[in-house]
């Protein structure tokens, strides 16, 4: 029996797809030329102008580094480039682009920009030249003139080269002759500023002699609608990009009042080496950026990232933002800028009113036999309560010169938040002017700059050795922390005595015979704010933590949240003692009723033995409020910062869980990194 052979039909799919793509491309090119011709016809220009534009676009100019930085375009990555455009701009305001596809197409935006440069004023919305593309996009125009010689093409058009007089007058009034990157220290009272903040400052030639407070600052921040007082929305919305971020300018004294006087944050100015042309270009680009917004992301597209991106647009030889692939922290911005040879020409430290007052208080205290019983400090302390004008006048007449000096500084600190103190300050200054005694020479603390501190990320190796006679075994572990600082690390560039850690994970070897590791805890966020009380300030110390951990004798994780509040007492610069009323809630399937709620006291002590050596002690008592076990935990840890980014720690831990006791020595080796 013969079997008939069935021929399979040939598939011509690939040739058909190739032919179809060629047709679509040809139609697109013709449509682009038709659009260009229509635009030229509308402006009265001949087709030679269009041909020159297309020649420039075809030459690869849209993908030059500085043009991409002017539009803040970034490559999407290989996979997304297969089914989407190859570039995407970080700018999210529609009015930033001239082309409807400009956000994803640098070539289309360049084509539309060059077309718009040649449009007559009559076709521009409004008759003022300020609305014309040449004046609305001064940095783009300057780039086109320098790199494309486009001023030669515009001279042959009906519009020519516009003078943009309003723009030039504004720049002359600004009078900028220098630029500084300014770092504001961390502030735990605002979720958006927990890691610090960076902004820029123009130096005006009109304000050289003691008038620098009249200079202008350039800030990039999220528009939160006033929700900046540490409430959850600013942190949550900021993580997912639900706030718009904008560039703004305001007089430097207003910025100084917010950060330095009201929030008590020290400022450090890093003057940058910018030529006059580069500074002029940056100002032009800033004018373009003020008209748009960027989706604000707390850890990535934040103040630090976009300030660097704006600087790069004016200085194409710099590649500052390439160091940040996953996150940008303000202190890291300063580190990157400081590492570029010759970029930072000088550094200026500007302590806050609070820092100045603390330095004076410490200086005065060191000269007295009894700190809190001295008449000088007691007199200044009277200002912590409301005082009548007559009372202040009477007491100031009886006070010593040193007491008046201290009271004046404290009054200035209070007046920053309460203007009613201005009248009291006037009385104090008037009385001090009648005294011939010299002012007390203040001993300022060593300036702590962020680039001199350790990097925020950290990886470490851990080992636990059970106490002799215990049944537990030696275990090895690894720890990773994304950011930022804990109270036992060296404090240079960070808030002293505080902990702010994000995404900390610890894994341990299951046992000595096992080759696999077990995740012990994953901390999403942990904060400890501990500032000592004094006669002049009674801050609340507080702690908060959220993450996943395993209860005793369990091998899996469960979500937990904990926190507490209390107070801190400091003994000079040697030791701080913090007492908290603390609580914790844990959900885990191995627990009775799958839920555990406990509360109790937590004592935290930090001994500052040396600038590179700290001793920490922590004792917590957790008493179950639900069905569950009571837990007592004591930890003693010695931390040595051997180098700027290298730490060695040893310690002892004792945990008791209703008869189940585990005691062990431990050692840690940490290396700090920057992501």
Buried (B, 14 or more C-beta within 10 A) or exposed (E): EEEEEEEEEEEEEEEEEEEEEEEEEEEEEEEBBEBBEEBBEEBEBEEEBBEBBBEBBEEEBBBBEBBBBBBBBBEBEEEEEEEEBBBBBBBBBEEBBBBEEBBBBBBBBBBBBBBBBBBBBEEBEEEEBBEBBBBBBBBBBBBBBEEBEBBEBBEEBEBEBBEBEEBEEEBEEBBBBBBBBBBBBBBBBBBBBBBBBBBBBBBBEEBEEEEBEEBBBBBBBBEBEEBBEBEEBBBEBBEEBBBBBBBEBEEBBEBBBBBBBBBBBBBBBBBBBBEEEBBBBBBBBBBBBEBBBBBBBBBBBBBBBBBBBBBBBBBBEBEBBEBBEEBBBBBBBBBBBBEBEEBBEEBEEBBBBBBBBBBBBBBBBEEBEEBEEBEBBEBBBBBBEEBEEEEBBEBBEEBBBBBBBBBBBBBBBBBBEEEEBEEBBEBBBEBBEEBEEEEBEBEBEEBBBBBBBBBBBBEBEBBBBBBEEEEEBEBEBBBBBBBBBBBBBBBBBBBBBBBBBBBBBBBBBBEEEEEEBBBBBBBBBBBBBBBBBBBBBEBEBBBBBBBBBBBEEEEEBBBBBBBBBBBBEBEEEEBBBBBBEBBBBBBBEBBEEEBBBBBBBBBBBBBBEEEBBBBBBBBBBBEBEEEBBEBBBBBBBBBBBEEBBEBBBEBBBBBBBEEEEBBBBBEBBBBBBBB
